[in-house]
Amino acid sequence: MTVHTLELSTTAERAFAAFAAIGAWWDPADTTLQSITIPPRVGGRVIAHHRDRDDDWGEVTRWDPPRALAYGTIEIVFVSTGDRTIVRLEHAGRELDWPKRLARFAAMI
């Protein structure tokens, strides 16, 4: 399991919404990726839509805006500290270069 944390100069509501818009900040090197959808409910399937296929990233097991989101092997917790938010991501699967991805996420805020 890998754990990554970052502190953002924004509210938990804004951080949660930006993370849920994962397709906007995911890997730009993946030229086949068209979009990623995270249904705003427990039981929905997170799907990465590519030109030639769809990848199922797992079921949404926690949808608790703006506190937490979990799907597949990933759990993200958002802790508000006033005008700042600490984001804690746990990933039980293989490493996906989260530091780079989270840097893109933080830059989007």
N, C-alpha and C positions, 0 to 999 in steps of 0.2 A: 504494500500500500504506500502511496506517496501522498504527502500533505503539502499544500502550498498556501501561503497567506499573503495578502497585500492589504494596504490601507489606502483608501481612496478619499479624496476631498469631495464627497457627495453624500447624499442621503441613502439610506438602505433601499428606499423605494426606487430611486433612480438606478442604483447599482443592480438591483434585482431585475428591473425591466431591461436594462442593457444586457445583462447576462442571458436573459431569456430570448433576446434578439441575437442569438449566437451566430446566425448566418452572416450578420453584418461584420463580425470581427474574426471569424474563423480563418483558417489557413488560406491566404491568398495564392499560395503556390499550387493549390489544388485546382487546376484549371477546368476540371470536369464538374466541379461542384456548382450547382445552381441555387440551392437554398437548403436551409435546415429548419425543420419545424419542431417546436416543442409545444404540444397541446397544453393549454392552461388548466389542466385537471389531472388528478390521480387516475391512472389506468390508461392514459393516452400513450401512444408510441412516438418516441423521438426518431425522426426520419431525416437522413441526409439524402437529398435528391441530387443525383448526378445526371449528366446527359444520357448515359447509357444504362443506369441502374439506380435503385434506391437501397441505401444501407440502413438497417434498423439498429439504432443505438440503444434500444431498451425501453422499458416501460417507465413512465413517470410514477414514482412511488411516494413522492412528497411534493406537494404544491402548496406552499404556505407563504405567499407574498406578504411582506417583504423580508421574511425571516429565513426561508430555506427552500431549496429545490433539490430533488434527487431523481436520478434516472439511471438505469443500467447499473454500472459500477461506480457512479459518480454522485457525490453529495456536496452541495455548496451551501454554506451558512453565511448569512449577512448579519453582522452585529453593529448596530448604530451606536456611535459615541458622540452624539450631538450632530455637528455638521460634517462628521467623517464617518466612514463605514469600514469595518474590517471584514474582509472576504476570506473565508477559509474553505478551500477545496480539497476534498479527499477523493482519491481515485484508487480503487482496488484492482484495476486492470493494468495492462501494460502501459509503460510510460509513453505519453503523447507530446513530449516537449512542452509541457504546461507553462514553464516560465515565458517562452516566446508568445504563446497564445494569450496568456494572462496580461502580458505587456500590451498586446493589441487591444484587449478588452479595456484595460485601464486608460489607454490613449483615446478610446471612444467616449469616455465619460466627460 
